Amino acid sequence: MAYIADTIYIFRELTRLLYVVVTSPFAIIGSVLMLGSVTWQE
């Protein structure tokens, strides 16, 4: 039962985070820069 509650909670938090990222242009720019820096380190 705890697994179900945890899964629902994590899903809700990820959905909320995804909404903020999609609606925020600064978050999109930041994520692109972050992904770019990760690829450069490799």
C-alpha positions in Angstrom: 0.0 0.0 0.0 2.9 2.4 0.8 4.3 1.8 -2.7 1.1 2.9 -4.3 1.0 6.1 -2.2 4.7 6.8 -3.0 4.2 6.2 -6.7 1.2 8.6 -6.8 3.1 11.3 -4.9 6.2 11.0 -7.1 4.1 11.1 -10.2 2.3 14.2 -9.0 5.6 15.9 -8.2 7.1 15.0 -11.5 4.0 16.3 -13.3 4.2 19.6 -11.4 7.9 19.9 -12.2 7.4 19.1 -15.9 4.6 21.8 -16.0 7.0 24.4 -14.6 9.8 23.5 -17.0 7.4 23.6 -20.0 5.9 26.9 -19.1 9.2 28.6 -18.2 11.4 29.7 -21.0 14.3 30.2 -18.6 14.0 26.6 -17.5 14.2 25.4 -21.1 17.3 27.5 -21.7 18.9 26.3 -18.5 18.2 22.7 -19.3 19.7 23.1 -22.8 22.8 24.7 -21.3 23.0 21.9 -18.6 22.7 19.2 -21.2 25.3 20.9 -23.3 27.7 21.1 -20.4 27.2 17.4 -19.7 28.0 16.4 -23.2 31.1 18.6 -23.3 32.4 17.0 -20.1 32.2 13.6 -21.7 
